[in-house]
Amino acid sequence: MASPSAPPNGKLRAENLDRGMLTQLLGYGLRRAQSAVFADFASTFARAGETLTPGEFGLLVLVERNAGLSQMALSRALAIDRSTLVPILNRLQARGFLVRHASPTDGRTHALALTPAGEKALAKFARLVKAHEKRITAGLSAAETRALIELLERVRTAAGPL
């Protein structure tokens, strides 16, 4: 039997749901925010005729900023296992964005580097991400944005290592 507050047709719209204690849970709020942010990211890239995930963007930035980064170090930095990382690297390499070569310091590992095409693509992607960031932080001041990033880092630290 429907509850007294349920609409006559028995269908509730998502925005009208009683979320109970969920609205007081940080994890729930983070997940909803992440979903909205990722959707805007995907939309931003789709409008530009590009396909890239936030994780792929982060990976490209880390490779660009850390010359000779090993796959193992990248895996740790992204908190993903090797079996998840390798297909992502394969996709980005197939798109001509990065190369893997033997590490000059350890022949057992691969060092990663962006290709010239990858550097050019990353510059374009960075412009798209900046526009995306401007849109998703439109309701915050610059100080509030910095404070939110700092608070999220504190939550991450308190939650323990990845």
C-alpha positions as a Python dict, from the first residue, in 0.01 Angstrom:
ca = {
    (1, 'M'): (0, 0, 0),
    (2, 'A'): (127, 349, -87),
    (3, 'S'): (219, 586, 191),
    (4, 'P'): (-18, 875, 262),
    (5, 'S'): (231, 1123, 113),
    (6, 'A'): (276, 926, -211),
    (7, 'P'): (130, 1079, -526),
    (8, 'P'): (-197, 925, -651),
    (9, 'N'): (-27, 748, -944),
    (10, 'G'): (234, 593, -712),
    (11, 'K'): (523, 750, -902),
    (12, 'L'): (770, 976, -725),
    (13, 'R'): (1007, 1196, -918),
    (14, 'A'): (1371, 1174, -810),
    (15, 'E'): (1381, 1538, -699),
    (16, 'N'): (1078, 1481, -473),
    (17, 'L'): (1207, 1175, -289),
    (18, 'D'): (1238, 1188, 87),
    (19, 'R'): (1605, 1106, 126),
    (20, 'G'): (1589, 1080, 504),
    (21, 'M'): (1928, 1064, 675),
    (22, 'L'): (2110, 1046, 339),
    (23, 'T'): (2114, 1425, 313),
    (24, 'Q'): (2321, 1437, 630),
    (25, 'L'): (2585, 1190, 508),
    (26, 'L'): (2905, 1331, 361),
    (27, 'G'): (2965, 1025, 143),
    (28, 'Y'): (2618, 1053, -9),
    (29, 'G'): (2667, 1423, -81),
    (30, 'L'): (3011, 1357, -232),
    (31, 'R'): (2874, 1084, -458),
    (32, 'R'): (2587, 1301, -584),
    (33, 'A'): (2827, 1590, -645),
    (34, 'Q'): (3071, 1358, -824),
    (35, 'S'): (2793, 1228, -1050),
    (36, 'A'): (2692, 1582, -1144),
    (37, 'V'): (3052, 1694, -1197),
    (38, 'F'): (3137, 1390, -1412),
    (39, 'A'): (2821, 1443, -1619),
    (40, 'D'): (2920, 1805, -1684),
    (41, 'F'): (3276, 1694, -1771),
    (42, 'A'): (3142, 1442, -2025),
    (43, 'S'): (2905, 1700, -2170),
    (44, 'T'): (3184, 1956, -2200),
    (45, 'F'): (3401, 1713, -2394),
    (46, 'A'): (3113, 1584, -2609),
    (47, 'R'): (3023, 1939, -2715),
    (48, 'A'): (3385, 1984, -2825),
    (49, 'G'): (3374, 1657, -3020),
    (50, 'E'): (3615, 1491, -2777),
    (51, 'T'): (3598, 1175, -2572),
    (52, 'L'): (3792, 1166, -2248),
    (53, 'T'): (3718, 1066, -1890),
    (54, 'P'): (3825, 1263, -1582),
    (55, 'G'): (4058, 975, -1494),
    (56, 'E'): (4222, 983, -1837),
    (57, 'F'): (4270, 1359, -1806),
    (58, 'G'): (4434, 1314, -1466),
    (59, 'L'): (4658, 1042, -1604),
    (60, 'L'): (4772, 1262, -1893),
    (61, 'V'): (4847, 1550, -1655),
    (62, 'L'): (5052, 1324, -1427),
    (63, 'V'): (5253, 1186, -1720),
    (64, 'E'): (5310, 1535, -1858),
    (65, 'R'): (5421, 1676, -1523),
    (66, 'N'): (5643, 1382, -1419),
    (67, 'A'): (5896, 1295, -1688),
    (68, 'G'): (5971, 923, -1710),
    (69, 'L'): (5694, 827, -1469),
    (70, 'S'): (5671, 448, -1437),
    (71, 'Q'): (5349, 257, -1479),
    (72, 'M'): (5384, 134, -1119),
    (73, 'A'): (5421, 487, -979),
    (74, 'L'): (5128, 604, -1192),
    (75, 'S'): (4917, 314, -1070),
    (76, 'R'): (4992, 412, -709),
    (77, 'A'): (4927, 783, -774),
    (78, 'L'): (4588, 707, -928),
    (79, 'A'): (4507, 443, -665),
    (80, 'I'): (4419, 186, -930),
    (81, 'D'): (4562, -158, -988),
    (82, 'R'): (4777, -251, -1283),
    (83, 'S'): (4499, -455, -1447),
    (84, 'T'): (4285, -140, -1458),
    (85, 'L'): (4569, 91, -1566),
    (86, 'V'): (4699, -110, -1861),
    (87, 'P'): (4380, -91, -2073),
    (88, 'I'): (4364, 286, -2012),
    (89, 'L'): (4726, 325, -2122),
    (90, 'N'): (4655, 108, -2425),
    (91, 'R'): (4362, 333, -2526),
    (92, 'L'): (4563, 652, -2484),
    (93, 'Q'): (4859, 502, -2669),
    (94, 'A'): (4629, 390, -2954),
    (95, 'R'): (4503, 749, -2977),
    (96, 'G'): (4864, 861, -3016),
    (97, 'F'): (4874, 1054, -2687),
    (98, 'L'): (5148, 866, -2503),
    (99, 'V'): (5429, 619, -2545),
    (100, 'R'): (5583, 358, -2320),
    (101, 'H'): (5952, 288, -2335),
    (102, 'A'): (6202, 99, -2125),
    (103, 'S'): (6302, 296, -1819),
    (104, 'P'): (6660, 423, -1837),
    (105, 'T'): (6707, 339, -1468),
    (106, 'D'): (6523, 4, -1450),
    (107, 'G'): (6489, -212, -1759),
    (108, 'R'): (6208, -409, -1594),
    (109, 'T'): (5972, -110, -1595),
    (110, 'H'): (5816, 116, -1855),
    (111, 'A'): (5859, 492, -1846),
    (112, 'L'): (5570, 697, -1981),
    (113, 'A'): (5581, 1011, -2191),
    (114, 'L'): (5338, 1220, -2389),
    (115, 'T'): (5382, 1233, -2764),
    (116, 'P'): (5376, 1570, -2942),
    (117, 'A'): (5015, 1489, -3035),
    (118, 'G'): (4947, 1411, -2669),
    (119, 'E'): (5094, 1744, -2559),
    (120, 'K'): (4877, 1927, -2811),
    (121, 'A'): (4567, 1731, -2708),
    (122, 'L'): (4638, 1792, -2339),
    (123, 'A'): (4657, 2167, -2401),
    (124, 'K'): (4312, 2153, -2563),
    (125, 'F'): (4178, 1928, -2288),
    (126, 'A'): (4309, 2167, -2022),
    (127, 'R'): (4114, 2453, -2182),
    (128, 'L'): (3799, 2240, -2178),
    (129, 'V'): (3856, 2143, -1814),
    (130, 'K'): (3905, 2507, -1715),
    (131, 'A'): (3570, 2595, -1876),
    (132, 'H'): (3410, 2298, -1700),
    (133, 'E'): (3562, 2404, -1365),
    (134, 'K'): (3437, 2759, -1413),
    (135, 'R'): (3085, 2629, -1472),
    (136, 'I'): (3075, 2388, -1177),
    (137, 'T'): (3217, 2646, -935),
    (138, 'A'): (2997, 2932, -1057),
    (139, 'G'): (2810, 2937, -725),
    (140, 'L'): (3132, 2965, -522),
    (141, 'S'): (3382, 3243, -473),
    (142, 'A'): (3750, 3173, -545),
    (143, 'A'): (3812, 3154, -169),
    (144, 'E'): (3522, 2911, -123),
    (145, 'T'): (3654, 2693, -406),
    (146, 'R'): (4000, 2681, -246),
    (147, 'A'): (3845, 2606, 94),
    (148, 'L'): (3631, 2327, -51),
    (149, 'I'): (3933, 2166, -217),
    (150, 'E'): (4124, 2191, 112),
    (151, 'L'): (3834, 2042, 309),
    (152, 'L'): (3798, 1755, 63),
    (153, 'E'): (4169, 1680, 97),
    (154, 'R'): (4128, 1673, 474),
    (155, 'V'): (3838, 1429, 440),
    (156, 'R'): (4047, 1212, 206),
    (157, 'T'): (4338, 1214, 451),
    (158, 'A'): (4113, 1125, 746),
    (159, 'A'): (3956, 841, 549),
    (160, 'G'): (4296, 675, 521),
    (161, 'P'): (4528, 573, 244),
    (162, 'L'): (4382, 458, -84),
}
